[in-house]
């Protein structure tokens, strides 16, 4: 199984804005865009910035 970042268009935020708001690196943003692994810390920082919970931004995808 892998985790996939859900679309957060309801926040009207692009990747650059998300990076600035969360302070996460461009490399981590790129990994998210490619569906690659990121740390839980990265996901939690996104949740804090978007005022949401993990299930709101990730989904488990069975391979």
Residue pairs with C-beta under 8 A, 6 or more apart in sequence:
1 60
1 61
1 62
1 63
2 35
2 37
2 60
2 61
2 63
3 37
3 43
3 58
3 59
3 60
3 61
4 35
4 58
4 59
4 60
4 61
5 32
5 33
5 35
5 57
5 58
6 56
6 57
6 58
6 59
8 18
8 50
8 57
11 50
13 21
13 50
15 29
15 33
18 24
18 29
18 46
18 49
19 25
19 26
19 29
21 49
22 42
22 45
22 46
22 48
22 49
23 45
24 42
24 45
24 46
28 38
28 42
31 37
31 38
32 38
32 42
43 54
43 57
43 58
44 54
46 57
47 53
47 54
47 56
47 57
50 56
50 57
